[in-house]
Amino acid sequence: MIGDLLAPFGFGFMRHALAGCVALSLAGPPLGVFLVLRRMSLTSDVLQHGILPGIAIGAAVAGLSLWAMGLGGFVAGLTVALLGGWLARATGGREDSQLAGVYLIALAAGVAIISLQRGMDLTHLLFGNVLGVDNAALLLMAAVASAAVFGLALIWRPLLLESFDPGFMQAVSGRGGAWHLAFMALVVLCVVGGFAAMGTLMSVGLMMLPAVAARHWAAELPGQVRAAVAMALIASFFGLLLSYHANVPAGPAIVLTAGGLWVASLAIGRHASLLRRLLRRPHYRG
């Protein structure tokens, strides 16, 4: 049985895919936990669409260079985040509604730019190709993951304080907005790192599903981060196995595996699960 589990990873492309997914699993879920904590879970979805025009422009200028597309995607994603926040402050509206408007325009612009470029595969950019991860893509994901983990370690304490009590953070240092911006930059960086393997439509799947599931296994933030990373690693390993044996695309297989872990956590997790709610339901005697 162990041989059946490990045999597919005798192929180089499977090892590359697993290494890339491990990098994404170490960097993305901790940021996802903070997104859940800050009630910004859907912001990741906005950003994964918002990077598309930058990726398209990078590809139009430098061809299918991952570094050019990555840089373009990072600039585009950060622009979407900054513009949405600025419009919210300038108009007094809700940030989520402003982000929705900005990202929809960005998504349409990205698709339009891609459609004008002959030979550019929209499907590949949208859905990625985990099993096609080469040395350049692996280097990009490793660099992004390292920068994201190091960056999160640097801003961990002020970000934690700003997440729980932004008013106090603003009163004490007046830098709450700076920490928020740094955090958003790290999220955009991880989204860009994931697009090389998972595409722009699924790059946040490995970031958010384990993070959402982790709250059902740990009550404190460090425990949630550990649980999220562990589930992301499990989803990567068994998702790749599912892709290999069932002949389904690797990206969706990994996200579906992560989704299965979330459903299981929602059903039987230690905290706020359906099972816990059922066990705590009061029983009345007639």
Buried (B, 14 or more C-beta within 10 A) or exposed (E): EEEEEEEBBEEEBBBBBBBBBBBBBBBBBBBBBBBBBBEBBBBBBBBBBBBBBBBBBBBBEBEEBBEBBBBBBBBBBBBBBBBBBEBBEEEEEEBBEBBBEBBEBBBEBBBEBBEEBEEBEBEEBBBBBBBBBBEEBBBBBBBBBBBBBEBBEEBBEBBBBBBEEBEEBEEEEEBBBEBBBBBBBBBBBBBBBBBBBBBBBBBBBBBBBBBBBBBBBBEEBEBBBBBBBBBBBBBBBBBBBBBBEEEEBBBBBBBBBBBBBBEBBBEEBBBEBEEBEEEEEEEEEE
